[in-house]
Amino acid sequence: MEVQGERPAVSVGSIVYATDFSTCSENAGAYAKMLAGFFSARLLVTHAFLLTQAAMEVEQLKGKLSKQREDLRVRLEQKAKELSSSSFEAEAVLLVGHPNEVIPALAEKRAPALIVLGTHGAGRVEHELIGSAAEKILRSTPWPCLTVGPHTAPPSKDPPPFRRILYATDLNPSTARAAQYALALAEQAGASIDVLNVIPEVALEDPAGWEELRKQHQDDLRRLIPEQANEFSSPHTFVEPGTAYERIMGHLEQDAIDLLVLGIRKTPFLSLEMRTSGAFRLIANAPCPVLTVMG
C-alpha cells in the first residue's frame, strides 16, 4: 500500500493477513478478504511459528518435515481455501520465526502491502499474534497495518469497505504520513472523512489562551487537507479539549465511524510501551478497525 504523486492515491498489491487460528483473528480474516476484493490485490494468508525442539531435531537429523510443520501447513491451506473467492485465490504462506520479524519481511517482499491482523487486546497473551505481539508487528513495519480488535463489527457485505473515516492526529510531523493514507482511502472508497485533534485539558486554565490555541490548531488541520479533497469528500475538522482516548472513542461511537486512522512513532523502547500506548488501547477497544501508519 503506497501513496503516489501529489494527489493521494492508494496502491495495494498484497493483503498480508496474519492469523493464529484463534477466534479473535476470524473477523480480521473477513476484513482481509473484503479488502483483497476491493483493491484487486493478492491475499496472502500467513502464520508464523517457532519449531519445537522435537520438530527441529526431526527436520535437522532426519531431513524430513516435522509433524508440527505439516499440521500447520494443512491448517493454513484450509484457511486460505476458506478465504478464496470466485475472483481470487488466497495463497497460504507458512513462516518460521518471530511474527514481528517474518511478517513485516513478507510484506516488504510482496510490497506495496497492507498487513491485516486481529488482537484481543487484553488479558494474558495466549497466541502468537495477539496482545503485545500484534503491537510489535505494527511498530516494526513501514507498511500500514489494519488491526481488528475484539469489539470491531464485521465488515459490510456491500462495497465500499469504509464509508466514514476518522483521522486522529496530534499534529506531530512524524505522524503526518498517516494523513495521506486517510485521504487516499477516503477518495478511493468514496468515504467522508473527519480530522480530529485533541488538546490536553490543561489548556483550559487560560480561556483566552485556549481560544487562540484552538484557532491555531484548526488552521494546522486545514493545512493537512489539500484543496482537492473537497472534490471527493466533505472533510470536517475538530479541535477539542480533553483526553485523546476519550475524545476519539466518543467520535467512533457517536458518529458511526468505520475506520480509524492513526500515525504512530517508531521507538526502540518497545518493551516499555507494550500494551500501554494510546494507539494500542484504542485498537483494543475500538468498535471499528484501526489503520496505523508508521511515521
ChimeraX commands (.cxc) that place a marker at each C-alpha (Angstrom):
marker #1 position 0.00,0.00,0.00 radius 0.5
marker #1 position 1.61,3.24,-1.07 radius 0.5
marker #1 position 0.71,6.86,-1.70 radius 0.5
marker #1 position 1.52,8.04,-5.21 radius 0.5
marker #1 position 2.04,11.54,-6.60 radius 0.5
marker #1 position 0.85,14.85,-5.21 radius 0.5
marker #1 position -2.77,13.74,-5.17 radius 0.5
marker #1 position -3.23,10.94,-2.61 radius 0.5
marker #1 position -3.85,7.57,-4.28 radius 0.5
marker #1 position -3.74,4.13,-2.74 radius 0.5
marker #1 position -1.95,1.24,-4.42 radius 0.5
marker #1 position -2.29,-2.16,-2.77 radius 0.5
marker #1 position -0.53,-5.12,-4.33 radius 0.5
marker #1 position -0.84,-7.56,-1.45 radius 0.5
marker #1 position -3.02,-8.05,1.59 radius 0.5
marker #1 position -0.92,-9.90,4.19 radius 0.5
marker #1 position -3.36,-11.49,6.62 radius 0.5
marker #1 position -1.63,-12.86,9.72 radius 0.5
marker #1 position -3.59,-15.46,11.63 radius 0.5
marker #1 position -3.02,-17.51,14.77 radius 0.5
marker #1 position -6.15,-19.61,14.07 radius 0.5
marker #1 position -7.85,-18.17,17.15 radius 0.5
marker #1 position -11.42,-16.90,17.18 radius 0.5
marker #1 position -10.21,-13.33,17.67 radius 0.5
marker #1 position -8.47,-13.43,14.28 radius 0.5
marker #1 position -11.54,-14.67,12.36 radius 0.5
marker #1 position -13.00,-11.19,11.96 radius 0.5
marker #1 position -9.65,-9.90,10.72 radius 0.5
marker #1 position -9.78,-12.57,8.03 radius 0.5
marker #1 position -13.15,-11.28,6.86 radius 0.5
marker #1 position -11.69,-7.78,6.51 radius 0.5
marker #1 position -8.65,-9.15,4.66 radius 0.5
marker #1 position -10.88,-10.96,2.16 radius 0.5
marker #1 position -13.05,-7.89,1.66 radius 0.5
marker #1 position -10.04,-5.63,1.08 radius 0.5
marker #1 position -8.39,-8.07,-1.32 radius 0.5
marker #1 position -11.54,-7.96,-3.43 radius 0.5
marker #1 position -11.90,-4.20,-3.23 radius 0.5
marker #1 position -8.30,-3.47,-4.23 radius 0.5
marker #1 position -7.95,-6.45,-6.61 radius 0.5
marker #1 position -4.91,-7.45,-4.54 radius 0.5
marker #1 position -3.24,-10.76,-3.77 radius 0.5
marker #1 position -4.41,-12.23,-0.48 radius 0.5
marker #1 position -1.61,-13.89,1.45 radius 0.5
marker #1 position -2.81,-15.94,4.43 radius 0.5
marker #1 position 0.15,-16.40,6.74 radius 0.5
marker #1 position 1.01,-17.93,10.07 radius 0.5
marker #1 position 4.34,-17.50,11.88 radius 0.5
marker #1 position 5.61,-20.16,14.27 radius 0.5
marker #1 position 8.71,-21.43,16.03 radius 0.5
marker #1 position 9.76,-25.06,15.69 radius 0.5
marker #1 position 9.68,-27.08,18.88 radius 0.5
marker #1 position 12.90,-28.81,19.89 radius 0.5
marker #1 position 11.47,-32.17,18.85 radius 0.5
marker #1 position 10.37,-30.84,15.46 radius 0.5
marker #1 position 13.75,-29.21,14.91 radius 0.5
marker #1 position 15.55,-32.49,15.60 radius 0.5
marker #1 position 13.31,-34.35,13.16 radius 0.5
marker #1 position 13.98,-31.85,10.38 radius 0.5
marker #1 position 17.71,-31.49,11.02 radius 0.5
marker #1 position 18.62,-35.08,11.82 radius 0.5
marker #1 position 16.14,-36.99,9.67 radius 0.5
marker #1 position 15.88,-34.50,6.84 radius 0.5
marker #1 position 12.09,-34.56,6.61 radius 0.5
marker #1 position 9.23,-32.27,7.50 radius 0.5
marker #1 position 8.12,-32.41,11.11 radius 0.5
marker #1 position 4.55,-33.20,12.08 radius 0.5
marker #1 position 4.33,-29.71,13.59 radius 0.5
marker #1 position 5.14,-28.04,10.27 radius 0.5
marker #1 position 2.95,-30.40,8.25 radius 0.5
marker #1 position -0.07,-29.94,10.53 radius 0.5
marker #1 position 0.26,-26.15,10.35 radius 0.5
marker #1 position 0.66,-26.28,6.58 radius 0.5
marker #1 position -2.57,-28.24,6.19 radius 0.5
marker #1 position -4.41,-25.96,8.57 radius 0.5
marker #1 position -3.17,-22.81,6.84 radius 0.5
marker #1 position -4.06,-24.10,3.38 radius 0.5
marker #1 position -7.56,-24.83,4.62 radius 0.5
marker #1 position -7.85,-21.28,5.93 radius 0.5
marker #1 position -6.65,-19.90,2.59 radius 0.5
marker #1 position -9.23,-22.01,0.79 radius 0.5
marker #1 position -11.99,-20.64,3.05 radius 0.5
marker #1 position -10.96,-17.05,2.25 radius 0.5
marker #1 position -10.68,-17.55,-1.51 radius 0.5
marker #1 position -13.47,-16.31,-3.74 radius 0.5
marker #1 position -14.60,-16.56,-7.33 radius 0.5
marker #1 position -12.46,-13.52,-8.21 radius 0.5
marker #1 position -9.22,-14.52,-6.47 radius 0.5
marker #1 position -7.47,-17.44,-4.81 radius 0.5
marker #1 position -5.82,-16.82,-1.46 radius 0.5
marker #1 position -2.25,-18.04,-1.07 radius 0.5
marker #1 position -1.07,-19.83,2.09 radius 0.5
marker #1 position 2.38,-18.73,3.30 radius 0.5
marker #1 position 3.76,-20.58,6.34 radius 0.5
marker #1 position 6.61,-18.71,8.04 radius 0.5
marker #1 position 9.16,-19.89,10.59 radius 0.5
marker #1 position 10.30,-17.20,13.01 radius 0.5
marker #1 position 9.07,-14.49,15.33 radius 0.5
marker #1 position 5.91,-12.84,13.93 radius 0.5
marker #1 position 7.23,-9.29,14.31 radius 0.5
marker #1 position 10.22,-10.21,12.15 radius 0.5
marker #1 position 8.96,-12.56,9.43 radius 0.5
marker #1 position 5.54,-10.98,8.77 radius 0.5
marker #1 position 6.93,-7.47,8.04 radius 0.5
marker #1 position 9.61,-9.16,5.89 radius 0.5
marker #1 position 6.90,-10.90,3.86 radius 0.5
marker #1 position 5.03,-7.60,3.43 radius 0.5
marker #1 position 8.23,-5.96,2.20 radius 0.5
marker #1 position 8.83,-8.79,-0.27 radius 0.5
marker #1 position 5.27,-8.52,-1.63 radius 0.5
marker #1 position 5.07,-4.71,-1.46 radius 0.5
marker #1 position 3.11,-2.50,-1.75 radius 0.5
marker #1 position 1.31,-4.27,1.06 radius 0.5
marker #1 position -1.30,-3.85,3.75 radius 0.5
marker #1 position -0.96,-6.06,6.82 radius 0.5
marker #1 position -4.18,-7.24,8.47 radius 0.5
marker #1 position -4.22,-8.86,11.90 radius 0.5
marker #1 position -6.50,-9.42,14.84 radius 0.5
marker #1 position -5.96,-8.90,18.54 radius 0.5
marker #1 position -7.94,-9.50,21.72 radius 0.5
marker #1 position -6.01,-6.58,23.24 radius 0.5
marker #1 position -6.40,-7.55,26.90 radius 0.5
marker #1 position -5.58,-10.30,29.32 radius 0.5
marker #1 position -2.65,-12.66,29.12 radius 0.5
marker #1 position -1.03,-13.47,25.79 radius 0.5
marker #1 position -2.24,-16.89,24.65 radius 0.5
marker #1 position -1.35,-16.93,20.94 radius 0.5
marker #1 position 1.44,-15.73,18.67 radius 0.5
marker #1 position -0.38,-12.83,17.02 radius 0.5
marker #1 position -2.41,-11.25,19.78 radius 0.5
marker #1 position -1.66,-8.84,22.58 radius 0.5
marker #1 position 1.85,-7.45,22.67 radius 0.5
marker #1 position 2.96,-9.43,19.58 radius 0.5
marker #1 position 0.40,-7.53,17.50 radius 0.5
marker #1 position 1.80,-4.21,18.67 radius 0.5
marker #1 position 5.33,-5.36,17.87 radius 0.5
marker #1 position 4.28,-6.11,14.31 radius 0.5
marker #1 position 2.64,-2.74,13.68 radius 0.5
marker #1 position 5.66,-0.97,15.18 radius 0.5
marker #1 position 8.21,-2.91,13.11 radius 0.5
marker #1 position 7.00,-2.32,9.55 radius 0.5
marker #1 position 6.81,0.76,7.31 radius 0.5
marker #1 position 3.70,-0.71,5.68 radius 0.5
marker #1 position 0.28,0.20,7.08 radius 0.5
marker #1 position -1.38,-2.27,9.44 radius 0.5
marker #1 position -5.12,-2.76,9.77 radius 0.5
marker #1 position -5.75,-4.20,13.23 radius 0.5
marker #1 position -9.12,-5.68,14.13 radius 0.5
marker #1 position -9.87,-5.65,17.85 radius 0.5
marker #1 position -12.35,-7.74,19.84 radius 0.5
marker #1 position -15.11,-5.11,19.68 radius 0.5
marker #1 position -14.90,-4.50,15.95 radius 0.5
marker #1 position -18.07,-5.12,13.99 radius 0.5
marker #1 position -17.86,-7.46,10.97 radius 0.5
marker #1 position -17.21,-5.75,7.62 radius 0.5
marker #1 position -20.12,-4.68,5.47 radius 0.5
marker #1 position -21.02,-7.20,2.79 radius 0.5
marker #1 position -21.53,-4.38,0.30 radius 0.5
marker #1 position -18.76,-2.12,-1.03 radius 0.5
marker #1 position -17.21,0.30,-0.39 radius 0.5
marker #1 position -15.24,-1.11,2.55 radius 0.5
marker #1 position -15.37,2.15,4.51 radius 0.5
marker #1 position -17.99,4.89,4.40 radius 0.5
marker #1 position -16.82,7.19,7.18 radius 0.5
marker #1 position -13.19,7.63,8.21 radius 0.5
marker #1 position -11.76,9.37,11.28 radius 0.5
marker #1 position -8.15,10.53,11.16 radius 0.5
marker #1 position -6.92,11.46,14.64 radius 0.5
marker #1 position -3.68,13.44,14.84 radius 0.5
marker #1 position -1.51,15.16,17.43 radius 0.5
marker #1 position -0.08,17.34,14.61 radius 0.5
marker #1 position 3.40,15.89,15.16 radius 0.5
marker #1 position 5.30,15.90,11.83 radius 0.5
marker #1 position 6.47,12.33,12.41 radius 0.5
marker #1 position 2.89,11.05,12.19 radius 0.5
marker #1 position 1.71,13.23,9.28 radius 0.5
marker #1 position 2.20,10.40,6.77 radius 0.5
marker #1 position -0.98,8.82,8.09 radius 0.5
marker #1 position -2.98,11.79,6.77 radius 0.5
marker #1 position -2.03,10.86,3.21 radius 0.5
marker #1 position -3.34,7.33,3.65 radius 0.5
marker #1 position -6.55,8.54,5.29 radius 0.5
marker #1 position -7.26,10.94,2.40 radius 0.5
marker #1 position -6.30,8.41,-0.26 radius 0.5
marker #1 position -8.59,5.77,1.22 radius 0.5
marker #1 position -11.42,8.30,1.54 radius 0.5
marker #1 position -11.14,9.16,-2.15 radius 0.5
marker #1 position -10.86,5.58,-3.38 radius 0.5
marker #1 position -13.73,4.35,-1.19 radius 0.5
marker #1 position -15.86,7.45,-1.70 radius 0.5
marker #1 position -15.93,7.93,2.06 radius 0.5
marker #1 position -16.41,11.04,4.16 radius 0.5
marker #1 position -13.52,11.97,6.43 radius 0.5
marker #1 position -13.29,13.68,9.82 radius 0.5
marker #1 position -9.98,15.02,11.16 radius 0.5
marker #1 position -9.62,15.30,14.93 radius 0.5
marker #1 position -7.01,16.93,17.13 radius 0.5
marker #1 position -7.31,16.75,20.91 radius 0.5
marker #1 position -5.61,19.31,23.15 radius 0.5
marker #1 position -4.92,18.37,26.80 radius 0.5
marker #1 position -7.35,19.99,29.23 radius 0.5
marker #1 position -4.53,21.91,30.91 radius 0.5
marker #1 position -5.02,24.48,28.14 radius 0.5
marker #1 position -8.39,25.36,29.68 radius 0.5
marker #1 position -6.66,27.01,32.63 radius 0.5
marker #1 position -6.29,30.08,30.43 radius 0.5
marker #1 position -9.57,30.59,28.47 radius 0.5
marker #1 position -8.09,33.29,26.26 radius 0.5
marker #1 position -5.03,31.19,25.55 radius 0.5
marker #1 position -7.21,28.16,24.82 radius 0.5
marker #1 position -9.21,30.00,22.16 radius 0.5
marker #1 position -6.03,31.19,20.45 radius 0.5
marker #1 position -4.57,27.67,20.60 radius 0.5
marker #1 position -7.78,26.18,19.20 radius 0.5
marker #1 position -7.74,28.54,16.21 radius 0.5
marker #1 position -4.07,27.79,15.58 radius 0.5
marker #1 position -4.66,24.03,15.62 radius 0.5
marker #1 position -7.75,24.42,13.45 radius 0.5
marker #1 position -5.62,26.19,10.84 radius 0.5
marker #1 position -2.99,23.45,11.11 radius 0.5
marker #1 position -5.64,20.78,10.48 radius 0.5
marker #1 position -6.93,22.61,7.40 radius 0.5
marker #1 position -3.38,22.74,6.01 radius 0.5
marker #1 position -3.19,18.96,6.35 radius 0.5
marker #1 position -6.07,18.59,3.90 radius 0.5
marker #1 position -5.34,19.55,0.28 radius 0.5
marker #1 position -7.96,21.63,-1.51 radius 0.5
marker #1 position -8.71,18.80,-3.94 radius 0.5
marker #1 position -10.03,16.73,-1.03 radius 0.5
marker #1 position -13.24,18.74,-1.31 radius 0.5
marker #1 position -13.74,17.23,-4.76 radius 0.5
marker #1 position -14.27,13.72,-3.39 radius 0.5
marker #1 position -15.25,14.27,0.23 radius 0.5
marker #1 position -16.53,16.84,2.68 radius 0.5
marker #1 position -13.75,16.94,5.29 radius 0.5
marker #1 position -14.74,18.08,8.77 radius 0.5
marker #1 position -12.08,19.22,11.24 radius 0.5
marker #1 position -12.41,19.15,15.01 radius 0.5
marker #1 position -10.17,20.61,17.73 radius 0.5
marker #1 position -11.35,19.52,21.16 radius 0.5
marker #1 position -10.02,19.70,24.73 radius 0.5
marker #1 position -9.75,16.61,26.87 radius 0.5
marker #1 position -8.17,13.17,26.86 radius 0.5
marker #1 position -7.28,11.87,23.41 radius 0.5
marker #1 position -8.52,8.34,24.12 radius 0.5
marker #1 position -11.91,9.50,25.41 radius 0.5
marker #1 position -12.48,12.04,22.63 radius 0.5
marker #1 position -11.52,9.61,19.89 radius 0.5
marker #1 position -13.69,6.84,21.32 radius 0.5
marker #1 position -16.55,9.32,21.59 radius 0.5
marker #1 position -16.35,10.14,17.88 radius 0.5
marker #1 position -16.09,6.48,16.92 radius 0.5
marker #1 position -19.24,5.57,18.83 radius 0.5
marker #1 position -21.36,8.67,18.18 radius 0.5
marker #1 position -20.54,9.24,14.51 radius 0.5
marker #1 position -20.69,5.63,13.25 radius 0.5
marker #1 position -17.05,5.72,12.16 radius 0.5
marker #1 position -15.99,2.51,10.41 radius 0.5
marker #1 position -12.25,3.18,10.06 radius 0.5
marker #1 position -9.88,4.96,12.46 radius 0.5
marker #1 position -6.51,6.09,11.06 radius 0.5
marker #1 position -3.60,6.82,13.40 radius 0.5
marker #1 position 0.03,7.75,12.91 radius 0.5
marker #1 position 2.47,6.05,15.27 radius 0.5
marker #1 position 6.07,6.85,16.05 radius 0.5
marker #1 position 8.93,4.41,15.74 radius 0.5
marker #1 position 10.69,3.82,19.05 radius 0.5
marker #1 position 13.47,1.45,20.17 radius 0.5
marker #1 position 11.84,1.09,23.58 radius 0.5
marker #1 position 9.14,-1.39,22.60 radius 0.5
marker #1 position 9.39,-3.32,25.85 radius 0.5
marker #1 position 8.45,-0.19,27.79 radius 0.5
marker #1 position 5.39,0.50,25.63 radius 0.5
marker #1 position 3.78,-2.89,25.23 radius 0.5
marker #1 position 0.06,-2.71,25.92 radius 0.5
marker #1 position 0.28,0.80,27.36 radius 0.5
marker #1 position 0.41,3.08,24.32 radius 0.5
marker #1 position -2.60,5.18,23.40 radius 0.5
marker #1 position -2.72,3.62,19.94 radius 0.5
marker #1 position -2.87,0.07,21.24 radius 0.5
marker #1 position -5.50,0.97,23.82 radius 0.5
marker #1 position -7.67,2.34,21.02 radius 0.5
marker #1 position -7.09,-0.77,18.91 radius 0.5
marker #1 position -8.14,-2.97,21.82 radius 0.5
marker #1 position -11.41,-1.11,22.41 radius 0.5
marker #1 position -12.44,0.50,19.11 radius 0.5
marker #1 position -15.74,-0.59,17.53 radius 0.5
marker #1 position -14.07,-0.40,14.11 radius 0.5
marker #1 position -10.76,-1.48,12.58 radius 0.5
marker #1 position -7.75,0.77,13.16 radius 0.5
marker #1 position -5.24,1.59,10.41 radius 0.5
marker #1 position -1.86,2.53,11.86 radius 0.5
marker #1 position 0.87,4.12,9.77 radius 0.5
marker #1 position 4.44,4.32,10.99 radius 0.5
marker #1 position 5.88,7.83,10.84 radius 0.5
marker link #1:1,2 radius 0.2
marker link #1:2,3 radius 0.2
marker link #1:3,4 radius 0.2
marker link #1:4,5 radius 0.2
marker link #1:5,6 radius 0.2
marker link #1:6,7 radius 0.2
marker link #1:7,8 radius 0.2
marker link #1:8,9 radius 0.2
marker link #1:9,10 radius 0.2
marker link #1:10,11 radius 0.2
marker link #1:11,12 radius 0.2
marker link #1:12,13 radius 0.2
marker link #1:13,14 radius 0.2
marker link #1:14,15 radius 0.2
marker link #1:15,16 radius 0.2
marker link #1:16,17 radius 0.2
marker link #1:17,18 radius 0.2
marker link #1:18,19 radius 0.2
marker link #1:19,20 radius 0.2
marker link #1:20,21 radius 0.2
marker link #1:21,22 radius 0.2
marker link #1:22,23 radius 0.2
marker link #1:23,24 radius 0.2
marker link #1:24,25 radius 0.2
marker link #1:25,26 radius 0.2
marker link #1:26,27 radius 0.2
marker link #1:27,28 radius 0.2
marker link #1:28,29 radius 0.2
marker link #1:29,30 radius 0.2
marker link #1:30,31 radius 0.2
marker link #1:31,32 radius 0.2
marker link #1:32,33 radius 0.2
marker link #1:33,34 radius 0.2
marker link #1:34,35 radius 0.2
marker link #1:35,36 radius 0.2
marker link #1:36,37 radius 0.2
marker link #1:37,38 radius 0.2
marker link #1:38,39 radius 0.2
marker link #1:39,40 radius 0.2
marker link #1:40,41 radius 0.2
marker link #1:41,42 radius 0.2
marker link #1:42,43 radius 0.2
marker link #1:43,44 radius 0.2
marker link #1:44,45 radius 0.2
marker link #1:45,46 radius 0.2
marker link #1:46,47 radius 0.2
marker link #1:47,48 radius 0.2
marker link #1:48,49 radius 0.2
marker link #1:49,50 radius 0.2
marker link #1:50,51 radius 0.2
marker link #1:51,52 radius 0.2
marker link #1:52,53 radius 0.2
marker link #1:53,54 radius 0.2
marker link #1:54,55 radius 0.2
marker link #1:55,56 radius 0.2
marker link #1:56,57 radius 0.2
marker link #1:57,58 radius 0.2
marker link #1:58,59 radius 0.2
marker link #1:59,60 radius 0.2
marker link #1:60,61 radius 0.2
marker link #1:61,62 radius 0.2
marker link #1:62,63 radius 0.2
marker link #1:63,64 radius 0.2
marker link #1:64,65 radius 0.2
marker link #1:65,66 radius 0.2
marker link #1:66,67 radius 0.2
marker link #1:67,68 radius 0.2
marker link #1:68,69 radius 0.2
marker link #1:69,70 radius 0.2
marker link #1:70,71 radius 0.2
marker link #1:71,72 radius 0.2
marker link #1:72,73 radius 0.2
marker link #1:73,74 radius 0.2
marker link #1:74,75 radius 0.2
marker link #1:75,76 radius 0.2
marker link #1:76,77 radius 0.2
marker link #1:77,78 radius 0.2
marker link #1:78,79 radius 0.2
marker link #1:79,80 radius 0.2
marker link #1:80,81 radius 0.2
marker link #1:81,82 radius 0.2
marker link #1:82,83 radius 0.2
marker link #1:83,84 radius 0.2
marker link #1:84,85 radius 0.2
marker link #1:85,86 radius 0.2
marker link #1:86,87 radius 0.2
marker link #1:87,88 radius 0.2
marker link #1:88,89 radius 0.2
marker link #1:89,90 radius 0.2
marker link #1:90,91 radius 0.2
marker link #1:91,92 radius 0.2
marker link #1:92,93 radius 0.2
marker link #1:93,94 radius 0.2
marker link #1:94,95 radius 0.2
marker link #1:95,96 radius 0.2
marker link #1:96,97 radius 0.2
marker link #1:97,98 radius 0.2
marker link #1:98,99 radius 0.2
marker link #1:99,100 radius 0.2
marker link #1:100,101 radius 0.2
marker link #1:101,102 radius 0.2
marker link #1:102,103 radius 0.2
marker link #1:103,104 radius 0.2
marker link #1:104,105 radius 0.2
marker link #1:105,106 radius 0.2
marker link #1:106,107 radius 0.2
marker link #1:107,108 radius 0.2
marker link #1:108,109 radius 0.2
marker link #1:109,110 radius 0.2
marker link #1:110,111 radius 0.2
marker link #1:111,112 radius 0.2
marker link #1:112,113 radius 0.2
marker link #1:113,114 radius 0.2
marker link #1:114,115 radius 0.2
marker link #1:115,116 radius 0.2
marker link #1:116,117 radius 0.2
marker link #1:117,118 radius 0.2
marker link #1:118,119 radius 0.2
marker link #1:119,120 radius 0.2
marker link #1:120,121 radius 0.2
marker link #1:121,122 radius 0.2
marker link #1:122,123 radius 0.2
marker link #1:123,124 radius 0.2
marker link #1:124,125 radius 0.2
marker link #1:125,126 radius 0.2
marker link #1:126,127 radius 0.2
marker link #1:127,128 radius 0.2
marker link #1:128,129 radius 0.2
marker link #1:129,130 radius 0.2
marker link #1:130,131 radius 0.2
marker link #1:131,132 radius 0.2
marker link #1:132,133 radius 0.2
marker link #1:133,134 radius 0.2
marker link #1:134,135 radius 0.2
marker link #1:135,136 radius 0.2
marker link #1:136,137 radius 0.2
marker link #1:137,138 radius 0.2
marker link #1:138,139 radius 0.2
marker link #1:139,140 radius 0.2
marker link #1:140,141 radius 0.2
marker link #1:141,142 radius 0.2
marker link #1:142,143 radius 0.2
marker link #1:143,144 radius 0.2
marker link #1:144,145 radius 0.2
marker link #1:145,146 radius 0.2
marker link #1:146,147 radius 0.2
marker link #1:147,148 radius 0.2
marker link #1:148,149 radius 0.2
marker link #1:149,150 radius 0.2
marker link #1:150,151 radius 0.2
marker link #1:151,152 radius 0.2
marker link #1:152,153 radius 0.2
marker link #1:153,154 radius 0.2
marker link #1:154,155 radius 0.2
marker link #1:155,156 radius 0.2
marker link #1:156,157 radius 0.2
marker link #1:157,158 radius 0.2
marker link #1:158,159 radius 0.2
marker link #1:159,160 radius 0.2
marker link #1:160,161 radius 0.2
marker link #1:161,162 radius 0.2
marker link #1:162,163 radius 0.2
marker link #1:163,164 radius 0.2
marker link #1:164,165 radius 0.2
marker link #1:165,166 radius 0.2
marker link #1:166,167 radius 0.2
marker link #1:167,168 radius 0.2
marker link #1:168,169 radius 0.2
marker link #1:169,170 radius 0.2
marker link #1:170,171 radius 0.2
marker link #1:171,172 radius 0.2
marker link #1:172,173 radius 0.2
marker link #1:173,174 radius 0.2
marker link #1:174,175 radius 0.2
marker link #1:175,176 radius 0.2
marker link #1:176,177 radius 0.2
marker link #1:177,178 radius 0.2
marker link #1:178,179 radius 0.2
marker link #1:179,180 radius 0.2
marker link #1:180,181 radius 0.2
marker link #1:181,182 radius 0.2
marker link #1:182,183 radius 0.2
marker link #1:183,184 radius 0.2
marker link #1:184,185 radius 0.2
marker link #1:185,186 radius 0.2
marker link #1:186,187 radius 0.2
marker link #1:187,188 radius 0.2
marker link #1:188,189 radius 0.2
marker link #1:189,190 radius 0.2
marker link #1:190,191 radius 0.2
marker link #1:191,192 radius 0.2
marker link #1:192,193 radius 0.2
marker link #1:193,194 radius 0.2
marker link #1:194,195 radius 0.2
marker link #1:195,196 radius 0.2
marker link #1:196,197 radius 0.2
marker link #1:197,198 radius 0.2
marker link #1:198,199 radius 0.2
marker link #1:199,200 radius 0.2
marker link #1:200,201 radius 0.2
marker link #1:201,202 radius 0.2
marker link #1:202,203 radius 0.2
marker link #1:203,204 radius 0.2
marker link #1:204,205 radius 0.2
marker link #1:205,206 radius 0.2
marker link #1:206,207 radius 0.2
marker link #1:207,208 radius 0.2
marker link #1:208,209 radius 0.2
marker link #1:209,210 radius 0.2
marker link #1:210,211 radius 0.2
marker link #1:211,212 radius 0.2
marker link #1:212,213 radius 0.2
marker link #1:213,214 radius 0.2
marker link #1:214,215 radius 0.2
marker link #1:215,216 radius 0.2
marker link #1:216,217 radius 0.2
marker link #1:217,218 radius 0.2
marker link #1:218,219 radius 0.2
marker link #1:219,220 radius 0.2
marker link #1:220,221 radius 0.2
marker link #1:221,222 radius 0.2
marker link #1:222,223 radius 0.2
marker link #1:223,224 radius 0.2
marker link #1:224,225 radius 0.2
marker link #1:225,226 radius 0.2
marker link #1:226,227 radius 0.2
marker link #1:227,228 radius 0.2
marker link #1:228,229 radius 0.2
marker link #1:229,230 radius 0.2
marker link #1:230,231 radius 0.2
marker link #1:231,232 radius 0.2
marker link #1:232,233 radius 0.2
marker link #1:233,234 radius 0.2
marker link #1:234,235 radius 0.2
marker link #1:235,236 radius 0.2
marker link #1:236,237 radius 0.2
marker link #1:237,238 radius 0.2
marker link #1:238,239 radius 0.2
marker link #1:239,240 radius 0.2
marker link #1:240,241 radius 0.2
marker link #1:241,242 radius 0.2
marker link #1:242,243 radius 0.2
marker link #1:243,244 radius 0.2
marker link #1:244,245 radius 0.2
marker link #1:245,246 radius 0.2
marker link #1:246,247 radius 0.2
marker link #1:247,248 radius 0.2
marker link #1:248,249 radius 0.2
marker link #1:249,250 radius 0.2
marker link #1:250,251 radius 0.2
marker link #1:251,252 radius 0.2
marker link #1:252,253 radius 0.2
marker link #1:253,254 radius 0.2
marker link #1:254,255 radius 0.2
marker link #1:255,256 radius 0.2
marker link #1:256,257 radius 0.2
marker link #1:257,258 radius 0.2
marker link #1:258,259 radius 0.2
marker link #1:259,260 radius 0.2
marker link #1:260,261 radius 0.2
marker link #1:261,262 radius 0.2
marker link #1:262,263 radius 0.2
marker link #1:263,264 radius 0.2
marker link #1:264,265 radius 0.2
marker link #1:265,266 radius 0.2
marker link #1:266,267 radius 0.2
marker link #1:267,268 radius 0.2
marker link #1:268,269 radius 0.2
marker link #1:269,270 radius 0.2
marker link #1:270,271 radius 0.2
marker link #1:271,272 radius 0.2
marker link #1:272,273 radius 0.2
marker link #1:273,274 radius 0.2
marker link #1:274,275 radius 0.2
marker link #1:275,276 radius 0.2
marker link #1:276,277 radius 0.2
marker link #1:277,278 radius 0.2
marker link #1:278,279 radius 0.2
marker link #1:279,280 radius 0.2
marker link #1:280,281 radius 0.2
marker link #1:281,282 radius 0.2
marker link #1:282,283 radius 0.2
marker link #1:283,284 radius 0.2
marker link #1:284,285 radius 0.2
marker link #1:285,286 radius 0.2
marker link #1:286,287 radius 0.2
marker link #1:287,288 radius 0.2
marker link #1:288,289 radius 0.2
marker link #1:289,290 radius 0.2
marker link #1:290,291 radius 0.2
marker link #1:291,292 radius 0.2
marker link #1:292,293 radius 0.2
marker link #1:293,294 radius 0.2
marker link #1:294,295 radius 0.2
view
